[in-house]
Amino acid sequence: MSHPVDVHVGRRLKQARTLRRQSQTDVARELKLSFQQIQKYEIGSNRIAASRLHELARILDVTPGYFFEGLDDDNPEASNDPSLDIVNAIGSIKDDAVKARILTFIEDVAGVTVARKG
């Protein structure tokens, strides 16, 4: 049985990785691990050591504390950041031109520009 803290940290890992458009394989390669290990981290079945969490924070450009944000909320489901849902929804769109238009709209609303791989 996974500890609720490990599950929460794993969800935050998945969220940060997905928002940065990195695959489990990308992150695993940086850590010299298998993508299956990243999967286990993300579902909370394997705990992440402090040193590994520090490396993940560097790779994903977040603070180590990021992984624990929202942990003490009274109702964690009600306070979930919808960012991951947005990323997943956009990812399911097949038309790249439509994806690009949506990204441009989001950038305009947010007042930022997302760095694109290319």
MMTF fields as JSON, N, C-alpha, C and O atoms, coordinates in Angstrom:
{
  "mmtfVersion": "1.0.0",
  "mmtfProducer": "UNKNOWN",
  "numBonds": 471,
  "numAtoms": 472,
  "numGroups": 118,
  "numChains": 1,
  "numModels": 1,
  "chainsPerModel": [1],
  "groupsPerChain": [118],
  "chainIdList": ["A"],
  "bondAtomList": [4, 2, 8, 6, 12, 10, 16, 14, 20, 18, 24, 22, 28, 26, 32, 30, 36, 34, 40, 38, 44, 42, 48, 46, 52, 50, 56, 54, 60, 58, 64, 62, 68, 66, 72, 70, 76, 74, 80, 78, 84, 82, 88, 86, 92, 90, 96, 94, 100, 98, 104, 102, 108, 106, 112, 110, 116, 114, 120, 118, 124, 122, 128, 126, 132, 130, 136, 134, 140, 138, 144, 142, 148, 146, 152, 150, 156, 154, 160, 158, 164, 162, 168, 166, 172, 170, 176, 174, 180, 178, 184, 182, 188, 186, 192, 190, 196, 194, 200, 198, 204, 202, 208, 206, 212, 210, 216, 214, 220, 218, 224, 222, 228, 226, 232, 230, 236, 234, 240, 238, 244, 242, 248, 246, 252, 250, 256, 254, 260, 258, 264, 262, 268, 266, 272, 270, 276, 274, 280, 278, 284, 282, 288, 286, 292, 290, 296, 294, 300, 298, 304, 302, 308, 306, 312, 310, 316, 314, 320, 318, 324, 322, 328, 326, 332, 330, 336, 334, 340, 338, 344, 342, 348, 346, 352, 350, 356, 354, 360, 358, 364, 362, 368, 366, 372, 370, 376, 374, 380, 378, 384, 382, 388, 386, 392, 390, 396, 394, 400, 398, 404, 402, 408, 406, 412, 410, 416, 414, 420, 418, 424, 422, 428, 426, 432, 430, 436, 434, 440, 438, 444, 442, 448, 446, 452, 450, 456, 454, 460, 458, 464, 462, 468, 466],
  "bondOrderList": [1, 1, 1, 1, 1, 1, 1, 1, 1, 1, 1, 1, 1, 1, 1, 1, 1, 1, 1, 1, 1, 1, 1, 1, 1, 1, 1, 1, 1, 1, 1, 1, 1, 1, 1, 1, 1, 1, 1, 1, 1, 1, 1, 1, 1, 1, 1, 1, 1, 1, 1, 1, 1, 1, 1, 1, 1, 1, 1, 1, 1, 1, 1, 1, 1, 1, 1, 1, 1, 1, 1, 1, 1, 1, 1, 1, 1, 1, 1, 1, 1, 1, 1, 1, 1, 1, 1, 1, 1, 1, 1, 1, 1, 1, 1, 1, 1, 1, 1, 1, 1, 1, 1, 1, 1, 1, 1, 1, 1, 1, 1, 1, 1, 1, 1, 1, 1],
  "groupList": [{"groupName": "MET", "atomNameList": ["N", "CA", "C", "O"], "elementList": ["N", "C", "C", "O"], "formalChargeList": [0, 0, 0, 0], "bondAtomList": [1, 0, 2, 1, 3, 2], "bondOrderList": [1, 1, 2], "singleLetterCode": "M", "chemCompType": "L-PEPTIDE LINKING"}, {"groupName": "SER", "atomNameList": ["N", "CA", "C", "O"], "elementList": ["N", "C", "C", "O"], "formalChargeList": [0, 0, 0, 0], "bondAtomList": [1, 0, 2, 1, 3, 2], "bondOrderList": [1, 1, 2], "singleLetterCode": "S", "chemCompType": "L-PEPTIDE LINKING"}, {"groupName": "HIS", "atomNameList": ["N", "CA", "C", "O"], "elementList": ["N", "C", "C", "O"], "formalChargeList": [0, 0, 0, 0], "bondAtomList": [1, 0, 2, 1, 3, 2], "bondOrderList": [1, 1, 2], "singleLetterCode": "H", "chemCompType": "L-PEPTIDE LINKING"}, {"groupName": "PRO", "atomNameList": ["N", "CA", "C", "O"], "elementList": ["N", "C", "C", "O"], "formalChargeList": [0, 0, 0, 0], "bondAtomList": [1, 0, 2, 1, 3, 2], "bondOrderList": [1, 1, 2], "singleLetterCode": "P", "chemCompType": "L-PEPTIDE LINKING"}, {"groupName": "VAL", "atomNameList": ["N", "CA", "C", "O"], "elementList": ["N", "C", "C", "O"], "formalChargeList": [0, 0, 0, 0], "bondAtomList": [1, 0, 2, 1, 3, 2], "bondOrderList": [1, 1, 2], "singleLetterCode": "V", "chemCompType": "L-PEPTIDE LINKING"}, {"groupName": "ASP", "atomNameList": ["N", "CA", "C", "O"], "elementList": ["N", "C", "C", "O"], "formalChargeList": [0, 0, 0, 0], "bondAtomList": [1, 0, 2, 1, 3, 2], "bondOrderList": [1, 1, 2], "singleLetterCode": "D", "chemCompType": "L-PEPTIDE LINKING"}, {"groupName": "GLY", "atomNameList": ["N", "CA", "C", "O"], "elementList": ["N", "C", "C", "O"], "formalChargeList": [0, 0, 0, 0], "bondAtomList": [1, 0, 2, 1, 3, 2], "bondOrderList": [1, 1, 2], "singleLetterCode": "G", "chemCompType": "PEPTIDE LINKING"}, {"groupName": "ARG", "atomNameList": ["N", "CA", "C", "O"], "elementList": ["N", "C", "C", "O"], "formalChargeList": [0, 0, 0, 0], "bondAtomList": [1, 0, 2, 1, 3, 2], "bondOrderList": [1, 1, 2], "singleLetterCode": "R", "chemCompType": "L-PEPTIDE LINKING"}, {"groupName": "LEU", "atomNameList": ["N", "CA", "C", "O"], "elementList": ["N", "C", "C", "O"], "formalChargeList": [0, 0, 0, 0], "bondAtomList": [1, 0, 2, 1, 3, 2], "bondOrderList": [1, 1, 2], "singleLetterCode": "L", "chemCompType": "L-PEPTIDE LINKING"}, {"groupName": "LYS", "atomNameList": ["N", "CA", "C", "O"], "elementList": ["N", "C", "C", "O"], "formalChargeList": [0, 0, 0, 0], "bondAtomList": [1, 0, 2, 1, 3, 2], "bondOrderList": [1, 1, 2], "singleLetterCode": "K", "chemCompType": "L-PEPTIDE LINKING"}, {"groupName": "GLN", "atomNameList": ["N", "CA", "C", "O"], "elementList": ["N", "C", "C", "O"], "formalChargeList": [0, 0, 0, 0], "bondAtomList": [1, 0, 2, 1, 3, 2], "bondOrderList": [1, 1, 2], "singleLetterCode": "Q", "chemCompType": "L-PEPTIDE LINKING"}, {"groupName": "ALA", "atomNameList": ["N", "CA", "C", "O"], "elementList": ["N", "C", "C", "O"], "formalChargeList": [0, 0, 0, 0], "bondAtomList": [1, 0, 2, 1, 3, 2], "bondOrderList": [1, 1, 2], "singleLetterCode": "A", "chemCompType": "L-PEPTIDE LINKING"}, {"groupName": "THR", "atomNameList": ["N", "CA", "C", "O"], "elementList": ["N", "C", "C", "O"], "formalChargeList": [0, 0, 0, 0], "bondAtomList": [1, 0, 2, 1, 3, 2], "bondOrderList": [1, 1, 2], "singleLetterCode": "T", "chemCompType": "L-PEPTIDE LINKING"}, {"groupName": "GLU", "atomNameList": ["N", "CA", "C", "O"], "elementList": ["N", "C", "C", "O"], "formalChargeList": [0, 0, 0, 0], "bondAtomList": [1, 0, 2, 1, 3, 2], "bondOrderList": [1, 1, 2], "singleLetterCode": "E", "chemCompType": "L-PEPTIDE LINKING"}, {"groupName": "PHE", "atomNameList": ["N", "CA", "C", "O"], "elementList": ["N", "C", "C", "O"], "formalChargeList": [0, 0, 0, 0], "bondAtomList": [1, 0, 2, 1, 3, 2], "bondOrderList": [1, 1, 2], "singleLetterCode": "F", "chemCompType": "L-PEPTIDE LINKING"}, {"groupName": "ILE", "atomNameList": ["N", "CA", "C", "O"], "elementList": ["N", "C", "C", "O"], "formalChargeList": [0, 0, 0, 0], "bondAtomList": [1, 0, 2, 1, 3, 2], "bondOrderList": [1, 1, 2], "singleLetterCode": "I", "chemCompType": "L-PEPTIDE LINKING"}, {"groupName": "TYR", "atomNameList": ["N", "CA", "C", "O"], "elementList": ["N", "C", "C", "O"], "formalChargeList": [0, 0, 0, 0], "bondAtomList": [1, 0, 2, 1, 3, 2], "bondOrderList": [1, 1, 2], "singleLetterCode": "Y", "chemCompType": "L-PEPTIDE LINKING"}, {"groupName": "ASN", "atomNameList": ["N", "CA", "C", "O"], "elementList": ["N", "C", "C", "O"], "formalChargeList": [0, 0, 0, 0], "bondAtomList": [1, 0, 2, 1, 3, 2], "bondOrderList": [1, 1, 2], "singleLetterCode": "N", "chemCompType": "L-PEPTIDE LINKING"}],
  "groupTypeList": [0, 1, 2, 3, 4, 5, 4, 2, 4, 6, 7, 7, 8, 9, 10, 11, 7, 12, 8, 7, 7, 10, 1, 10, 12, 5, 4, 11, 7, 13, 8, 9, 8, 1, 14, 10, 10, 15, 10, 9, 16, 13, 15, 6, 1, 17, 7, 15, 11, 11, 1, 7, 8, 2, 13, 8, 11, 7, 15, 8, 5, 4, 12, 3, 6, 16, 14, 14, 13, 6, 8, 5, 5, 5, 17, 3, 13, 11, 1, 17, 5, 3, 1, 8, 5, 15, 4, 17, 11, 15, 6, 1, 15, 9, 5, 5, 11, 4, 9, 11, 7, 15, 8, 12, 14, 15, 13, 5, 4, 11, 6, 4, 12, 4, 11, 7, 9, 6],
  "groupIdList": [1, 2, 3, 4, 5, 6, 7, 8, 9, 10, 11, 12, 13, 14, 15, 16, 17, 18, 19, 20, 21, 22, 23, 24, 25, 26, 27, 28, 29, 30, 31, 32, 33, 34, 35, 36, 37, 38, 39, 40, 41, 42, 43, 44, 45, 46, 47, 48, 49, 50, 51, 52, 53, 54, 55, 56, 57, 58, 59, 60, 61, 62, 63, 64, 65, 66, 67, 68, 69, 70, 71, 72, 73, 74, 75, 76, 77, 78, 79, 80, 81, 82, 83, 84, 85, 86, 87, 88, 89, 90, 91, 92, 93, 94, 95, 96, 97, 98, 99, 100, 101, 102, 103, 104, 105, 106, 107, 108, 109, 110, 111, 112, 113, 114, 115, 116, 117, 118],
  "secStructList": [7, 7, 7, 2, 2, 2, 2, 2, 2, 2, 2, 2, 2, 2, 2, 2, 2, 2, 2, 6, 6, 7, 7, 2, 2, 2, 2, 2, 2, 2, 2, 6, 7, 7, 2, 2, 2, 2, 2, 2, 2, 2, 2, 6, 1, 1, 7, 7, 7, 2, 2, 2, 2, 2, 2, 2, 2, 2, 2, 2, 6, 7, 7, 4, 4, 4, 4, 4, 6, 6, 6, 6, 7, 1, 1, 6, 6, 6, 6, 7, 7, 6, 2, 2, 2, 2, 2, 2, 2, 2, 2, 6, 7, 7, 7, 2, 2, 2, 2, 2, 2, 2, 2, 2, 2, 2, 2, 2, 2, 2, 6, 7, 7, 7, 7, 7, 7, 7],
  "xCoordList": [0.849, 0.0, 0.892, 1.776, 0.648, 1.443, 1.041, -0.135, 2.022, 1.767, 1.192, 1.644, 0.21, -0.408, 0.603, 0.411, 1.658, 2.675, 3.407, 3.678, 3.727, 4.41, 3.519, 4.001, 2.236, 1.282, 1.215, 1.232, 1.139, 1.074, 2.339, 2.255, 3.498, 4.768, 4.832, 5.289, 4.378, 4.356, 3.458, 3.806, 2.306, 1.386, 2.029, 1.917, 2.7, 3.358, 4.504, 4.732, 5.211, 6.26, 5.661, 6.179, 4.581, 3.93, 3.45, 3.593, 2.884, 2.384, 3.525, 3.414, 4.602, 5.735, 6.332, 6.669, 6.461, 7.041, 6.155, 6.647, 4.859, 3.921, 3.85, 3.818, 3.826, 3.765, 5.008, 4.958, 6.108, 7.347, 7.537, 8.589, 6.491, 6.478, 7.636, 8.238, 7.93, 8.969, 8.313, 7.346, 8.84, 8.328, 8.98, 9.96, 8.429, 9.054, 10.456, 11.377, 10.604, 11.909, 12.907, 14.069, 12.469, 13.361, 13.913, 15.116, 13.019, 13.428, 14.306, 15.323, 13.907, 14.682, 16.105, 17.065, 16.224, 17.547, 18.444, 19.622, 17.891, 18.658, 19.154, 20.231, 18.333, 18.66, 19.393, 19.784, 19.57, 20.184, 19.376, 19.918, 18.04, 17.102, 16.257, 16.361, 15.424, 14.463, 13.198, 12.908, 12.45, 11.199, 10.22, 9.345, 10.364, 9.491, 9.678, 8.726, 10.91, 11.155, 10.426, 9.863, 10.434, 9.702, 8.205, 7.52, 7.702, 6.291, 5.984, 4.97, 6.853, 6.645, 6.681, 5.913, 7.567, 7.59, 6.262, 5.686, 5.784, 4.592, 3.326, 2.41, 3.252, 2.06, 2.23, 1.294, 3.432, 3.678, 4.014, 4.085, 4.224, 4.558, 6.007, 6.345, 6.865, 8.25, 8.477, 8.092, 9.105, 9.431, 10.608, 11.467, 10.629, 11.723, 12.649, 12.227, 13.902, 14.89, 15.096, 14.877, 15.514, 15.724, 16.715, 16.492, 17.792, 18.788, 18.195, 18.491, 17.372, 16.731, 15.694, 15.542, 14.981, 14.002, 14.695, 14.174, 15.868, 16.661, 17.057, 16.987, 17.469, 17.821, 16.61, 16.715, 15.466, 14.241, 13.846, 13.404, 14.006, 13.695, 14.568, 14.094, 15.839, 16.76, 16.345, 16.279, 16.072, 15.707, 14.421, 14.314, 13.451, 12.139, 12.015, 10.958, 13.117, 13.168, 12.07, 11.346, 11.972, 11.07, 11.882, 13.007, 11.314, 11.981, 11.668, 10.637, 12.513, 12.172, 10.838, 10.107, 10.534, 9.269, 8.046, 6.952, 8.22, 7.114, 6.39, 5.163, 7.158, 6.587, 5.656, 4.837, 5.79, 4.977, 3.864, 3.054, 3.812, 2.773, 1.399, 1.173, 0.494, -0.872, -1.055, -2.171, 0.014, -0.048, -0.933, -1.637, -0.908, -1.654, -3.03, -3.694, -3.466, -4.798, -5.847, -5.696, -6.913, -7.975, -8.648, -8.976, -8.853, -9.499, -8.634, -8.873, -7.627, -6.689, -7.341, -6.861, -8.414, -9.063, -9.68, -9.685, -10.195, -10.833, -9.825, -10.17, -8.58, -7.586, -6.622, -5.643, -6.887, -5.98, -5.868, -6.863, -4.669, -4.389, -4.864, -4.46, -5.711, -6.228, -5.21, -5.542, -3.993, -2.993, -2.776, -2.679, -2.7, -2.476, -3.653, -3.452, -4.871, -6.046, -5.986, -6.345, -5.533, -5.407, -4.381, -4.624, -3.236, -2.187, -2.693, -2.467, -3.375, -3.889, -4.928, -4.947, -5.793, -6.821, -6.191, -6.571, -5.245, -4.572, -3.807, -3.773, -3.197, -2.452, -3.313, -2.811, -4.596, -5.482, -5.962, -6.564, -5.702, -6.08, -5.103, -3.887, -5.634, -4.792, -4.24, -3.147, -4.971, -4.582, -3.554, -3.872, -2.308, -1.233, -1.51, -1.093, -2.2, -2.516, -3.475, -3.339, -4.431, -5.373, -4.621, -4.85, -3.718, -2.912, -2.118, -2.061, -1.514, -0.703, -1.567, -1.125, -2.791, -3.679, -4.089, -4.157, -4.362, -4.73, -3.556, -3.74, -2.357, -1.174, -0.972, -0.668, -1.136, -0.999, -2.032, -1.716, -3.261, -4.305, -3.921, -4.029, -3.474, -3.09, -1.933, -1.928, -0.956, 0.171, -0.305, 0.166, -1.234, -1.765, -2.469, -2.27, -3.278, -4.009, -3.042, -3.208, -2.023, -1.071, -0.016, 0.63, 0.145, 1.157, 2.569, 3.518, 2.708, 4.027, 4.164, 3.188, 5.383, 5.657, 6.353, 7.334, 5.843, 6.418, 7.562, 7.416, 8.706, 9.836, 9.454, 8.946, 9.703, 9.344, 10.585, 11.613, 10.464, 11.556, 11.511, 10.442, 12.671, 12.553, 13.806, 13.843],
  "yCoordList": [-1.186, 0.0, 1.246, 1.391, 2.125, 3.348, 4.363, 4.496, 5.062, 6.128, 7.333, 7.635, 8.027, 9.185, 10.268, 10.939, 10.448, 11.447, 11.015, 11.843, 9.732, 9.234, 9.386, 9.717, 9.145, 9.306, 10.778, 11.091, 11.672, 13.111, 13.584, 14.288, 13.195, 13.589, 13.037, 13.724, 11.814, 11.221, 11.978, 12.181, 12.392, 13.19, 14.515, 14.961, 15.129, 16.403, 16.203, 17.051, 15.094, 14.767, 14.64, 15.214, 13.894, 13.71, 15.046, 15.317, 15.87, 17.171, 18.036, 18.607, 18.125, 18.948, 18.404, 19.169, 17.098, 16.477, 16.73, 17.086, 16.547, 16.715, 18.174, 18.457, 19.089, 20.504, 20.96, 21.932, 20.264, 20.6, 19.767, 19.798, 19.021, 18.204, 17.212, 16.987, 16.638, 15.618, 14.262, 14.141, 13.257, 11.906, 11.286, 11.807, 10.181, 9.436, 8.994, 8.969, 8.651, 8.234, 9.382, 9.171, 10.6, 11.772, 11.955, 12.134, 11.909, 12.111, 10.948, 11.153, 9.745, 8.562, 8.624, 8.273, 9.066, 9.153, 10.116, 9.832, 11.245, 12.231, 11.647, 11.991, 10.749, 10.162, 8.821, 8.217, 8.37, 7.062, 5.937, 5.043, 6.025, 5.025, 4.511, 5.007, 3.524, 3.06, 3.913, 4.499, 3.976, 4.737, 4.06, 4.721, 2.736, 2.035, 2.565, 2.619, 2.955, 3.52, 4.843, 5.132, 5.647, 6.926, 6.649, 7.344, 5.638, 5.259, 4.92, 5.359, 4.147, 3.757, 4.971, 5.049, 5.913, 7.155, 7.893, 8.364, 7.989, 8.785, 8.203, 8.954, 6.902, 6.323, 6.159, 5.778, 6.449, 6.407, 5.037, 4.853, 4.062, 2.723, 2.641, 1.793, 3.51, 3.614, 5.015, 6.01, 5.074, 6.363, 6.984, 6.29, 8.311, 9.047, 9.548, 10.288, 9.141, 9.587, 11.093, 11.672, 11.711, 13.159, 13.593, 14.597, 12.855, 13.22, 13.122, 13.953, 12.126, 11.961, 13.053, 13.553, 13.423, 14.504, 15.812, 16.613, 16.012, 17.195, 17.192, 18.227, 16.042, 15.939, 16.184, 16.867, 15.634, 15.837, 17.311, 17.821, 17.986, 19.415, 20.186, 21.094, 19.824, 20.484, 20.19, 21.103, 18.94, 18.532, 19.224, 19.657, 19.326, 19.876, 21.368, 21.965, 21.966, 23.397, 23.842, 24.806, 23.108, 23.465, 23.434, 22.934, 23.963, 23.859, 22.482, 21.901, 21.953, 20.684, 20.758, 19.771, 21.92, 22.091, 21.954, 21.671, 22.154, 22.027, 20.697, 20.634, 19.638, 18.295, 18.115, 17.196, 19.0, 18.887, 19.924, 19.896, 20.84, 21.87, 21.226, 20.303, 21.715, 21.21, 19.963, 19.457, 19.462, 18.23, 18.357, 17.412, 19.5, 19.68, 20.296, 20.656, 20.42, 20.962, 20.036, 18.815, 20.63, 19.822, 18.925, 17.776, 19.449, 18.675, 18.752, 19.609, 17.881, 17.989, 17.884, 18.495, 17.129, 16.987, 18.308, 18.611, 19.089, 20.354, 21.409, 22.359, 21.256, 22.287, 21.899, 22.605, 20.789, 20.37, 21.43, 22.024, 21.651, 22.569, 21.911, 20.786, 22.582, 21.971, 21.942, 21.513, 22.387, 22.452, 21.109, 21.039, 20.052, 18.729, 18.321, 17.713, 18.644, 18.341, 19.091, 18.545, 20.34, 21.137, 20.512, 20.372, 20.138, 19.514, 18.222, 17.976, 17.398, 16.136, 16.359, 15.648, 17.348, 17.642, 18.121, 17.671, 19.019, 19.518, 18.388, 18.301, 17.528, 16.399, 15.434, 14.728, 15.394, 14.471, 15.041, 14.32, 16.314, 16.93, 16.442, 16.519, 15.954, 15.38, 16.44, 16.273, 17.507, 18.535, 19.485, 20.245, 19.443, 20.276, 21.768, 22.564, 22.151, 23.567, 24.059, 25.178, 23.228, 23.591, 23.697, 24.624, 22.735, 22.788, 24.096, 24.743, 24.475, 25.695, 26.923, 27.836, 26.964, 28.101, 28.175, 29.26, 27.02, 26.99, 27.449, 28.218, 26.986, 27.392, 28.9, 29.55, 29.455, 30.901, 31.653, 32.673, 31.148, 31.767, 31.75, 32.765, 30.594, 30.476, 31.416, 32.065, 31.488, 32.406, 33.848, 34.616, 34.224, 35.588, 35.902, 36.972, 34.978, 35.181, 35.258, 36.085, 34.382, 34.335, 35.445, 35.769, 36.013, 37.042, 36.484, 37.166, 35.244, 34.594, 33.892, 33.702, 33.514, 32.709, 31.446, 31.495, 30.313, 29.012, 28.704, 28.808, 28.323, 27.908, 26.616, 25.681, 26.577, 25.397, 24.622, 25.193, 23.297, 22.424, 22.423, 22.457, 22.385, 22.356, 22.298, 22.269],
  "zCoordList": [0.0, 0.0, 0.0, 0.844, -0.945, -1.064, -0.001, 0.338, 0.508, 1.48, 0.737, -0.367, 1.309, 0.636, 0.239, -0.776, 1.007, 0.652, -0.619, -1.489, -0.729, -1.929, -3.163, -4.247, -2.993, -4.101, -4.516, -5.706, -3.541, -3.831, -4.558, -5.565, -4.045, -4.675, -6.103, -7.016, -6.29, -7.63, -8.589, -9.752, -8.1, -8.947, -9.345, -10.487, -8.384, -8.673, -9.677, -10.539, -9.56, -10.524, -11.917, -12.875, -12.03, -13.336, -13.894, -15.087, -13.032, -13.475, -14.021, -15.105, -13.273, -13.716, -15.008, -15.911, -15.095, -16.295, -17.51, -18.581, -17.341, -18.445, -18.896, -20.093, -17.943, -18.288, -19.051, -19.805, -18.855, -19.561, -20.82, -21.46, -21.156, -22.375, -22.416, -23.466, -21.292, -21.232, -21.018, -20.266, -21.675, -21.479, -20.256, -19.726, -19.822, -18.73, -19.146, -18.329, -20.408, -20.925, -20.87, -20.524, -21.21, -21.147, -19.741, -19.553, -18.758, -17.369, -16.905, -16.243, -17.254, -16.857, -17.408, -16.721, -18.635, -19.267, -18.488, -18.27, -18.074, -17.296, -15.975, -15.489, -15.403, -14.105, -14.231, -13.233, -15.479, -15.734, -15.078, -14.428, -15.28, -14.774, -15.93, -17.052, -15.656, -16.655, -16.565, -15.521, -17.665, -17.622, -16.66, -16.1, -16.466, -15.52, -14.097, -13.319, -13.765, -12.434, -12.286, -11.23, -13.339, -13.294, -13.135, -12.384, -13.838, -13.687, -12.227, -11.684, -11.605, -10.207, -9.285, -8.326, -9.575, -8.792, -8.948, -7.967, -10.186, -10.458, -9.848, -9.513, -9.696, -9.07, -7.563, -6.86, -7.076, -5.644, -5.108, -3.893, -5.988, -5.488, -5.027, -4.201, -5.548, -5.076, -4.525, -5.14, -3.364, -2.766, -3.487, -4.032, -3.479, -4.111, -3.005, -2.116, -3.07, -2.085, -2.21, -3.274, -1.128, -1.112, -2.191, -2.867, -2.353, -3.371, -4.773, -5.632, -5.005, -6.308, -6.527, -7.641, -5.473, -5.572, -5.934, -6.71, -5.361, -5.673, -7.15, -7.812, -7.665, -9.088, -9.973, -10.992, -9.597, -10.369, -10.397, -11.427, -9.273, -9.224, -10.201, -10.882, -10.268, -11.203, -12.653, -13.476, -12.956, -14.32, -14.769, -15.916, -13.866, -14.207, -13.924, -14.126, -13.451, -13.182, -12.21, -12.459, -11.095, -10.004, -8.714, -8.692, -7.657, -6.363, -5.773, -6.113, -4.914, -4.273, -3.519, -3.441, -2.974, -2.269, -3.157, -2.668, -4.461, -5.414, -5.237, -5.312, -5.003, -4.935, -3.73, -3.7, -2.74, -1.532, -1.463, -0.537, -2.427, -2.433, -2.504, -3.287, -1.686, -1.661, -0.822, -0.703, -0.242, 0.536, 1.765, 2.121, 2.409, 3.644, 3.444, 4.417, 2.195, 1.949, 2.554, 2.534, 3.093, 3.696, 2.67, 2.963, 1.467, 0.409, -0.832, -1.683, -0.971, -2.081, -3.452, -4.407, -3.57, -4.88, -5.333, -6.526, -4.398, -4.741, -5.144, -5.846, -4.709, -4.983, -6.102, -6.344, -6.785, -7.846, -8.923, -9.339, -9.357, -10.443, -11.741, -12.033, -12.525, -13.752, -14.9, -16.006, -14.65, -15.721, -16.4, -17.625, -15.616, -16.198, -17.079, -18.13, -16.667, -17.484, -18.813, -19.856, -18.771, -19.994, -20.931, -22.129, -20.375, -21.186, -21.814, -22.998, -21.028, -21.558, -22.644, -23.648, -22.441, -23.446, -24.75, -25.831, -24.648, -25.853, -26.526, -27.754, -25.728, -26.285, -27.076, -27.951, -26.781, -27.496, -28.837, -29.633, -29.088, -30.369, -31.444, -31.269, -32.526, -33.591, -34.547, -35.089, -34.754, -35.722, -35.114, -34.199, -35.627, -35.087, -35.245, -34.404, -36.297, -36.493, -35.407, -34.912, -35.044, -33.978, -32.649, -31.873, -32.391, -31.164, -31.098, -30.053, -32.211, -32.259, -31.981, -31.284, -32.515, -32.271, -30.809, -30.232, -30.211, -28.794, -27.94, -26.996, -28.261, -27.511, -27.608, -26.608, -28.797, -28.981, -28.139, -27.527, -28.111, -27.295, -25.817, -25.129, -25.336, -23.925, -23.604, -22.558, -24.5, -24.298, -24.228, -23.389, -25.1, -25.098, -23.775, -23.199, -23.306, -22.049, -20.871, -19.974, -20.882, -19.78, -19.858, -18.862, -21.034, -21.204, -21.22, -20.834, -21.667, -21.75, -23.087, -23.814, -23.394, -24.575, -24.129, -23.387, -24.581, -24.214, -25.17, -26.388, -24.597, -25.436, -26.14, -25.521, -27.425, -28.219, -28.606, -28.967, -28.521, -28.984, -30.495, -31.105, -31.077, -32.516, -33.192, -34.422]
}
